[in-house]
Amino acid sequence: MTTPQSPDGTATAGGTPGGPPPGTGVEAAFNLGLVQGKEPGSSGVDGPAPTRRESPWVRTWRPPGATRRLPCLVCGHTFRRGDQVYLRYDADHRLVEVTHHMPQLPCSGLVQEAAQTDPRAAADFFRGVDLGDPLPDEVHVTRLMPGDPVLSGPEHVRCFVCAHSLRPFESAVICPCDPDPVSPGCRTSAHQDPARGLTCYEDWQPGLEVTRCPMNFQPRKRG
């Protein structure tokens, strides 16, 4: 379903002009009750919404026909608490599509995209952030700049701890289980970005050490 834009560029709630009218039968009423029970405040019609801890698209909801919970079908990133999303429903108030709806991830097509960040300026800024709070060299913290191999591919690499996809400009620990430059081990990754509140690696390994690979538990090789 396509939803018209308001003059300020944001989406307006409601059905598609000329599209199927909202369902009024028992099934539609039941579906609307489910929607409002799972997402309080929802009207069961197309529109933006915040992602909360209990939002169904974070936990259990699957797109129609899917066999598993999927990330955003446009950008491939997972839905995190606090993300603004755009919800689309069918005529019977069944949720059929969830996409990101914010300047950094304008997947809905109904929000203005954020201006592109100057890669050199961003690199300089984050280099200063990292120097201000350094970690031991063997922890292998990496700042994920656009173009990093970890960010490429049809499915984004996910944090080993929180299971959310890694996004540009976040820092993460890349598993150093085998530092061979040709075949650098399993490359398991975990967020370690205190400035963003992403301390997944430190929460998992408070000692900030890697003695065994988190995937196969074999002793870490030394480079």
C-alpha positions as CSV (number, residue, x, y, z in Angstrom):
1,M,0.0,0.0,0.0
2,T,1.2,3.5,-0.8
3,T,0.5,6.4,1.5
4,P,0.4,10.0,0.4
5,Q,2.9,12.5,1.8
6,S,2.0,15.6,3.8
7,P,3.4,19.0,2.8
8,D,6.3,18.7,5.3
9,G,7.5,15.5,3.6
10,T,6.4,13.1,6.2
11,A,3.8,10.4,5.8
12,T,0.2,10.8,6.7
13,A,-1.8,7.9,8.2
14,G,-4.6,6.5,6.2
15,G,-5.4,4.2,3.3
16,T,-4.5,4.6,-0.3
17,P,-6.8,7.0,-2.3
18,G,-9.0,4.8,-4.5
19,G,-7.7,1.7,-2.9
20,P,-9.7,-1.0,-1.0
21,P,-11.7,0.4,1.9
22,P,-10.8,-0.7,5.4
23,G,-12.3,-4.0,6.3
24,T,-15.3,-3.8,8.6
25,G,-16.0,-7.5,9.2
26,V,-15.3,-9.7,12.2
27,E,-11.9,-10.7,10.9
28,A,-10.9,-7.0,10.4
29,A,-12.0,-6.1,13.9
30,F,-10.2,-9.1,15.3
31,N,-7.0,-8.1,13.5
32,L,-7.3,-4.5,14.6
33,G,-7.6,-5.7,18.2
34,L,-4.4,-7.8,17.8
35,V,-2.6,-4.9,16.4
36,Q,-3.6,-2.5,19.2
37,G,-2.8,-5.2,21.8
38,K,0.7,-5.7,20.5
39,E,1.4,-2.1,19.7
40,P,-0.6,0.2,22.0
41,G,-1.7,3.4,20.2
42,S,-1.7,1.9,16.8
43,S,-4.7,2.7,14.6
44,G,-4.1,-0.2,12.2
45,V,-3.6,2.0,9.2
46,D,-0.5,3.0,7.3
47,G,1.7,5.5,9.1
48,P,5.0,6.1,11.0
49,A,5.7,4.5,14.4
50,P,8.6,4.3,16.9
51,T,10.2,0.9,17.6
52,R,9.8,-0.1,21.2
53,R,11.3,-3.0,23.1
54,E,8.1,-5.0,22.6
55,S,7.3,-4.0,19.1
56,P,6.3,-7.1,17.2
57,W,8.7,-6.4,14.2
58,V,11.6,-6.6,16.7
59,R,10.5,-9.9,18.3
60,T,8.0,-12.2,16.5
61,W,6.4,-10.6,13.5
62,R,7.1,-12.0,10.0
63,P,6.1,-10.6,6.6
64,P,3.3,-12.5,4.9
65,G,4.8,-15.7,3.4
66,A,8.1,-15.5,5.3
67,T,9.2,-18.4,7.4
68,R,11.4,-16.3,9.7
69,R,11.7,-12.8,11.1
70,L,13.4,-10.6,8.5
71,P,15.2,-7.3,8.7
72,C,14.1,-4.2,6.7
73,L,13.6,-5.4,3.2
74,V,15.0,-2.2,1.7
75,C,18.3,-1.6,3.6
76,G,18.8,-5.1,5.2
77,H,19.4,-3.7,8.7
78,T,17.6,-5.0,11.7
79,F,15.0,-2.9,13.6
80,R,16.5,-1.5,16.8
81,R,14.7,0.0,19.8
82,G,14.3,3.7,19.0
83,D,14.2,3.3,15.2
84,Q,11.4,5.2,13.5
85,V,9.6,2.9,11.1
86,Y,6.8,3.1,8.6
87,L,4.0,0.5,8.9
88,R,1.8,-0.7,6.1
89,Y,-1.4,-2.7,6.6
90,D,-3.8,-4.4,4.3
91,A,-7.6,-3.7,4.2
92,D,-8.2,-6.1,7.1
93,H,-5.6,-4.3,9.4
94,R,-3.0,-7.1,9.0
95,L,0.6,-5.7,9.1
96,V,2.2,-6.5,5.8
97,E,5.3,-4.3,5.6
98,V,7.7,-2.5,8.0
99,T,10.5,-0.3,6.7
100,H,12.8,2.2,8.3
101,H,11.5,5.8,8.3
102,M,14.3,8.1,9.4
103,P,16.9,10.3,7.6
104,Q,19.8,7.9,8.1
105,L,17.7,5.0,6.7
106,P,15.0,6.5,4.5
107,C,13.7,3.2,3.4
108,S,10.0,4.1,3.4
109,G,10.6,6.7,0.6
110,L,8.5,9.2,2.6
111,V,11.2,10.9,4.6
112,Q,14.0,13.2,3.4
113,E,17.4,11.4,3.3
114,A,20.2,12.8,5.5
115,A,23.0,14.7,3.8
116,Q,25.9,12.5,2.9
117,T,28.7,12.6,5.4
118,D,32.2,13.6,4.3
119,P,34.2,10.3,4.7
120,R,37.4,12.1,5.5
121,A,35.8,14.4,8.1
122,A,34.0,11.4,9.6
123,A,37.2,9.4,9.8
124,D,39.1,12.3,11.5
125,F,36.2,12.8,14.0
126,F,36.0,9.1,15.0
127,R,39.8,8.8,15.1
128,G,39.7,11.5,17.9
129,V,36.9,9.6,19.7
130,D,38.8,6.4,19.6
131,L,42.1,7.9,20.8
132,G,40.2,9.4,23.8
133,D,39.1,6.0,25.0
134,P,41.6,3.4,23.7
135,L,41.3,-0.4,24.3
136,P,44.1,-3.0,24.3
137,D,45.5,-3.5,20.9
138,E,44.7,-7.3,20.9
139,V,41.0,-6.5,21.2
140,H,41.0,-5.4,17.6
141,V,38.4,-2.6,17.7
142,T,37.5,-1.5,14.2
143,R,35.6,1.6,13.2
144,L,33.2,0.6,10.4
145,M,33.5,3.2,7.8
146,P,31.4,3.1,4.6
147,G,32.9,0.5,2.2
148,D,34.2,-1.7,5.0
149,P,33.8,-5.4,3.9
150,V,31.9,-6.1,7.1
151,L,29.2,-3.8,5.9
152,S,28.9,-5.3,2.4
153,G,26.9,-8.2,1.1
154,P,23.2,-9.0,0.8
155,E,22.9,-9.6,4.5
156,H,24.7,-7.3,6.9
157,V,27.0,-8.9,9.5
158,R,25.3,-9.0,12.9
159,C,26.7,-8.5,16.4
160,F,27.5,-11.8,18.1
161,V,26.0,-10.5,21.3
162,C,22.9,-8.4,20.6
163,A,22.2,-9.9,17.1
164,H,21.6,-6.5,15.5
165,S,23.2,-5.6,12.2
166,L,26.4,-3.5,12.3
167,R,25.9,0.0,10.8
168,P,28.3,2.5,9.3
169,F,30.4,4.5,11.7
170,E,29.9,2.1,14.6
171,S,32.9,0.4,16.2
172,A,33.1,-3.3,16.7
173,V,35.5,-5.9,17.9
174,I,36.4,-8.4,15.1
175,C,37.4,-11.8,16.5
176,P,41.2,-12.1,16.5
177,C,41.0,-15.9,16.9
178,D,43.4,-16.4,14.0
179,P,45.3,-13.2,12.9
180,D,46.6,-14.7,9.7
181,P,46.4,-11.8,7.2
182,V,45.4,-14.2,4.4
183,S,42.7,-16.0,6.3
184,P,41.9,-14.0,9.4
185,G,39.8,-16.5,11.3
186,C,36.0,-16.5,11.7
187,R,35.6,-12.7,11.8
188,T,32.8,-12.9,14.4
189,S,31.9,-9.3,15.4
190,A,30.5,-7.6,18.4
191,H,29.7,-3.9,19.1
192,Q,32.1,-2.0,21.3
193,D,31.0,1.6,20.9
194,P,30.4,3.2,24.4
195,A,29.6,6.6,22.8
196,R,26.5,5.0,21.3
197,G,25.6,2.9,24.3
198,L,26.7,-0.2,22.4
199,T,29.0,-2.1,24.8
200,C,28.1,-5.6,23.7
201,Y,31.6,-6.9,23.7
202,E,32.5,-5.5,27.1
203,D,29.3,-6.8,28.6
204,W,30.1,-10.3,27.2
205,Q,33.9,-10.1,28.1
206,P,34.4,-7.7,31.0
207,G,38.1,-8.4,31.0
208,L,38.4,-7.2,27.4
209,E,40.4,-10.3,26.5
210,V,40.1,-12.9,23.8
211,T,41.7,-16.2,24.8
212,R,39.4,-18.5,22.8
213,C,37.4,-18.1,19.6
214,P,33.8,-17.4,20.5
215,M,32.6,-19.7,17.7
216,N,34.7,-22.9,18.0
217,F,36.2,-22.2,21.5
218,Q,39.7,-23.1,20.3
219,P,42.6,-21.3,21.9
220,R,43.4,-18.1,20.1
221,K,46.4,-18.1,17.8
222,R,49.0,-15.4,18.3
223,G,50.2,-13.3,15.4
